[in-house]
């Protein structure tokens, strides 16, 4: 993975021995203490995929872009590590990331399956969040989705191992409603970046996601929540997004009319506008409360 310009790269070592890679961007005035936004991308997408959001956000907020376990520059557990791919393990690593970075509270932005992590984190550690934003996020992956991601092989994890991370990305890019951008140069870059993650890293994480279900957690979420709902995603239908909004009392839902699942790419301006307006509304409410 090529390091984006003007980003500080950090590698965090957790108590379990695994490492998490983050990119830190902060162009706020040096005399202010900015709020922090933690961005975590969906399956097979590392921190570098969010390069185009940084100019708009980093002037007002500190931005932390985090590579998921087995993705990008974050470590892939070896068999000898006896690593447990459980929700508790993954959430504990997110919590430790915040602790080691000295962050008390953050705005959590989770794209696709990382939105599911954000929902679980909001239930387990609500005192560490200023807000939650889920973008194109399902609440679980039905069998049809698992079969889709398997590309004719025995399972999703097996497809990652057999096809390799780049090969798996090439297969996904052929499915309508997934990769949103139509520029062939972007598609080539996108596939090359998927290929930077290890095949075994994606396989282990796919195994974890295959049984993750956050539907029972939704009514327990109390932090302010924004739902960026794709109108034409192959991974999560608009009806599911509407149901999420019904379960999350007081949440704000914005439907984004993009070409497919990755609305943060082809409709970045629309997503950014909705996201920044959401953050400003929160800030306004806090200011009124403290007045």
N, C-alpha and C positions, 0 to 999 in steps of 0.2 A: 504494500500500500504506500503510495507516494504521499508524503506529508504535505498537506495544504499550506500555502504561504501564510505567514503571519499568525500561526497557531503554535501554542506551547504544548509539547507532547509530554505526558507523564505516565509512568508505569507504577501502578500501586500493587504491592504484595499483600495478600490477605493472610490471616492466621492459618488458613488451610493450605497455604503454599501456592495457590493459584495467583496469577497476576491479571490485573485489569488495566487496559490502556484507555486513557482519556485525552481529549484535546481541549485546551482551555483558551477561550477567546474573551478578552476584556478590553474594550476601548472606551470605557466610562471615564469620567473626570477623576483624576487621582485623589481629590479631596472628598469624594462621596463614597458611601458604602452601598454598592448596588445589590439588588436582589439577584438571585442566581436561577438560571433555567437549566435543568438537566434534560438533555435530549438523548433518547435511546431509540435506534431504528429497529425495523422489523427483521424477520428472519433473513439471514445471509447478507444483510446490509450493515456495513460498519460506519464509524463516525464520519468518515470522509464524504459520505453521500449527502451530508447536510451543508456542504460548503456554501451553497447559494442563499441560505438563511442567515448566515453570519453577518454580512454587512448591515442588514436591516435591524438585527437584534442587539449586536454586541456594543453598540454605542450607548445603549441604555441599561443593558443587563450583562452580568457575567454569564458566559455560556460554557457549559460543560457537556461535551459530546463523548458518550461512553460506548465502548465496544462490548457487546454481550459476550458471555462465556463462549469460547471457541470461535469467535468472530474477529476479523481484522487482526490487530496486534495483541489482543487478549489471549491468554494461554489456553491451550487445549489439554484437558486432563489426560494423563497417561493411565494405562490399565493399572500400573503399580501404585497410582495415587489413591486408589479406592475412593474416587470422587463420587459423591451422591448427587445426581441430577434431580434435586427435589426443589419444590417451591421455597421451602425454608432456607436451603442453601443459597439459592439465587437471590432471595430478598436480603439475606444476611450480608452477601457481598455488596449489594447496592448500599445498604446501611453503612458498611465499613468504608465504602468509597466516600460517602458523605463525611464520615468521621475523620478520615485521613486527610481530606481536603479542608477540614475545619468549617464545614457548612452545617449550620443548625437547621435551616429550612430551605426548601427549593420549590420552584414550579416544575413539576414533572411532566414532560412531554413524551409520550410513548406512541410510536408509530406501529401500526399493524399489531403483531403479537406482543410487542413491548407495551402496548396499551393495557394488555391483560396483566402484565407485571405491575404496571402503575396502579391498576385497580386493586390488586392484592396488597401492594405496598400501602395504599391509602387506608386499607382496613387494618393492617398490622401496625403501621407507624404513622397515623394521621398527624401527630405532633411534629413530624419532620417535613410536612408539605404545606406550602402556601396555596397550591392549587394543583389540579390534575387536568391534563389535556390528553384525550385519546384521539388518534387520527387513523382512520380506516381500520379500526380495531374490532375484530370479532371477540366473542366471549368464550368461544370454544371452537374446535375444528371438527366438524362432522365427518363421518366416514367418507362422504363424497369428496371432501377436501383432501383427506389423507390419501385417497386413491389417486386424486389428481396429481398430488405432489410426488407420487410413487412412480409415475411415468412407465407403467407396465411392469415394474419390478415388484418384489414381494412386500415392500414397505417403503415409507418415506426415508427412514434412516438408511435402508439398503440402497436406495436410489442415490443418496448423497455419496455413499462409499463406492458404488459401482461406476457411476457417471463422473465422479469427481466434482468438486465445487463448481468449477467452470462449466463442465458439461451439464450439471443440474441447472445452472443459470441459463444456459442456452436453451434447454427444454422449456423452462418457465417463460422465457421471453417470447416463445411462439404461441402462447395461449392468450387469446383476446381477453382484455379486461384485467391483465396483470401489469406488465410494463407499459406505462402510460405514454412516454415520449415517442414521437414518430421519427426523430432525427436518427439516421443510421449510425452516425458518429457517436451519438450519446449511447445508443444500444451497445456498440462495440466497447465503449468505455465501461458501461454498466456491467457487462459480462466479465470484462477483465478484472473489475473490482470485486465481483462475487468470487472470482477465482483466487483472490488473495487469502481468503479464509481456508483453513484446512478442511479436507473432506470429512475427517473423523470428528473435527470440532462441530461441523454442521450436523453430522449424523447424531452425535450425542445430544445436541440441543433439540433436534427434531424429535427424538425419543421422548424428551421431557415435555415438549409442547403437545405431543400427540394425546396426552391424557389431561392436560390442563383445562380446567373449566371454572371460569370466574362468575358464572351466572348466580350462584348462591351468595356471592359476596356483594353484589351490586346494591341491595337495599341497605347495607351496612356502611356505605361510603358517605362520609359527612363533609369532606372538603369540597370547596367550589370546583365544579367540573365543567369543562368544555368538551363537546363531542363534535369533531370534524368528520362528517359522514359522507363517504363517497356515494355518488348516485349510481355508478356503474361498475362496482368492484366485482371481480370473480371470486373473491374470498369472503366477502361479507355483504349481504344484501341490504338495501335501504330499510326493509322491514325490520331486520335485526337491529339496525341502528336506532330506529324509532322505539323499539322495545327497550333498548338500553336506556334511552332518555326517560321512558316511563318509570323505569326502576330507580333511576338516579334522581331523586326529588330535588328540585331546585337547579338542576343542571341546565346548561345552555346548549342547544343543538343547532349547528349550521350545516346545511346540505351543500356540498361542493360538487358542481357538475363537471367532473373531469372525464377523461377518456377511459379510465380504468381504476385500478387499486391505488396506484402511487400518486395520489392527488397532491402530495407535498412536493412533487416534481412538476407536473404539467399545469397545476393550478397553484403554484407557490404563492403568487401575489394574493390570491383569494384567501388561502389558508393563513398567510401572515397577517392579512388585514383583520380576519376574524380573531386570530390569536392575540394580537396586540390590543385590539379593542377590548377583549376579555380581560386582559391584564390591567388595562387602564380603568375598567369598570371596578375591578377588585380594589385598586389603589384608591379610587374615588370613594368607595364604600368605607374603607379603612379611615380615610381622612375625615369623612363625615362623622364616623363613630368616635374618633378621637377629638373632635372639635368641642 
